[in-house]
Amino acid sequence: MRLVSSIVCVVIAACGSQSSLKAEAPAAPSLRSELAARRAIQIERLHDYRVAGEFPMDGGFPASVFIDAAGRQCPMAALIAQSGHEALVDEVARKNNELRLADVHEGPLVDWILESGLTKDEVVEIQGAMTIEFGPGELETKSNVMTALVEHMIREKLRKIEDKLRVTTAVSLLVAEARSPKGPHVPSLLPAMPKQLEAKTPWMPRRTSPYAMLLRPQRKL
């Protein structure tokens, strides 16, 4: 009888140990944590791109192209290329160098956006940093002076975008997760949304608050 009792105790202890091991097994990373990690990388790469200052130019003026004649990439082309898709960037530049990402609704570029941790609106804004509006008389400015002015203006636009990306990370990840094919539907996210997301941010009026971003359709993907 004592032998039987000992065997039963050993079996119970072994089962308990296995349960503990299973409970302590690391959980698989969530979709949002994966998107957050990728987003952080994109923001740091954008920062490095801004500091390097190698912007596509054409005769002292900003060139709103994927890659200019000297091989310099626009900010979005740089982010896509640095994530291991340089061949995709080269293909876009070869087929339609002036492609606007706002007009892309399917294909590998959209796939990249959905996995990047950035939203479609943010991607469009980053690409738009190369669009500079000039005032009367500025186009007649000497080339070397104009180039320095343009580079400063682009850096400032990218700096503001970088700051905005950092501040709006929490809500943008909700949007990115909702838009992801792997993510939950928007209604399942709404009950868990923190109250502070309803408050306006420095860049958004109340009618386009982060909370409203999940309720309205984003740019068509």
N, C-alpha and C positions, 0 to 999 in steps of 0.2 A: 504493500500500500504506500509505504514511504517512497519507494522507487517511482511509482506512478505519479505521485504528487510532485516529485522533483522534476519529472519530465514535463508535466503540465506547466509548471512555473517557468521552465526554460523556454518553452514554446511561446508562452504569453510574453515573456521578456523580449524574445526575438521579434515578435510581431510588433511590439511597442517600439523597438528600435527602428524597424523598417518604416513605421508610420512617421517617426520623428525625422528620419532622413528625407522622406517624401515631403514633409511639411517645410523642411529647411531648404529644399531645392529652389534655386533662384528662378523667379518668375520671368517669363519672356517679356522683352521690352514692349510697351504699348505703342500703338501707331502714333499717338501724340508725342511721346518721348522721342521716337525716331525722327519725326518731323522737326521737333525742337532742336535736336542735334544737328540736323542738316541745315536748318535755318541759321543757327549760330555760325556754322562754317561759311554760309553764303555772306553773312554780314561781315565777317572778318575778311573774307576775300574782297568784298566791295571796299572795305576800308583800305586794304593794301593797294587796290587798283587806284583809288583816289590819291593816295600818297605818291604812288609811282608817277602819276600824271601823264601816262602814255595814251592820250586820247586820239581817236581818228580825226585827221584834219585834212583840209583841202584848200591850199593857198592861204593859210592863216585863219580859215574859218572852220567851225566844227562840221564834220562830215557825218551825217546821220545814216551811217551804213554799218553793216556787221564788221567788215574789215576794210581799212583804207588801202591805198596803193602802197604804203610803206609797211603793211602787215599789222598795223595797230588795230586792236579789237575794241568795239564799243563795250560798255560795261556789262550788258547782258551776255554778249558773245564771250567775254572773258570768264564770267561765272559758269557758263555752260561748258566751255572748253576745259576749265580747270577741274570740273567734276568728272572728267574722263570722256567727254564727248567732243573732242576737238574735230573729229571727222565730220560730225553733224554740223558744226559751225562752218567748216570749210565748204560743205555741200550747200548750205544756205547762202553763203557768200557767192558761190559760183552760180547758183540758179536765180537768186533774187537778193542781191546785196542790200537793197533798201527795204527789205521785208519788215513790216511792223507787227510785233507780237500781239498787238490788240486785234489783228485781223486773222490770227491763227486759231482754229477751233478744233483741230484734230491732228493726229500724227505724233512723231517723236518729240517735237518741241512741247506740245501739250502734256505728254507723258512726263517730260522733265519737270515742268512746272508743278504738276500734281505731286511729285515726289520730293520737291525741293524744300518744302517748309515755307515757301513764299506763296502769296496769293497772286491771282492773275492781275489784279489791279496794281499790286506792288511791282510786279515784273514790268508792266507797261510804264509805270512811273520811273523805274530805274533806266529803262531804255530811253525815255523821254528826257533824261538829263542832258543828252547831246543836242537837244533842240533849244537854240538860243534866239531870242528875239532882239533885233538891233534897232536902236533909235535913229532918228534922222541925223545924217552926217557920219555915223559910225562906220558905215561901209567904206568910206573914203580914207579911213585911218590907215597909217602905214602898216605894212604886213607884220613886221616884228612886234610893234606895239599891240596890234590887234590880236596876235597869237597869245601874248602874255595876258591880255585882258580876257580873252575867251577861256584860256586855261583856268584862270582864277574863277570865272563865273561857273564853269563846269564843276570845279572842286567844291564851290559853295553849294551848288545844287545837290551834289552827291553827299556832302556832309549833312545837309538837312534831311535827305532821304535816309541816310544811315541812322541818324538820331531818331527819326520817326519809326524806323523798323525796330529799333531796340525798345522803344516805349510801347509800341502796339503789339509786341510779340504775343502776349497772352491771348488776345482776341483774334489775332491773325491765325494762330494755331487752331483755334476753334473753327474758323472759316476753312482753313486748309484741310482739317480733318473731315469736316462735313462734305467738302468737295471731292475728297479722295474716293476712288472706287472701293477701297478697303475700309472706309470709315462708316460710321453710323449715319442714319438719316438726320437731318437738321432737327425735327421735332424731338428726338430722343436727347438732344443736347440742351434744349431750352430749359427744362426744369432745374438743371444743375448749374445754370449760369449765375455767377455771383452778381449781387445787386449793383456793385460798383461799375459793372460793365455798361449799365444804362446811362451813366454820367458821360457828358461829352468830353472829348479829349481836346488838347490844344489845336488839333488839325481838323476836327470834325464838328460841325454844328449839330445840335441835338437831333435834327431830322435825319442825320446820317450817323448816329451814334454807333458804337461797336455792336450793341444789341440789335440795332436795326439792320446791320450788315448781314446778319444771319437770316433775317426775315425776308429781305429783298433778294432777287436774283443778282448774282455777280456778273461780271463781264462774261459773255458766252464763251465757253470752252469748246 
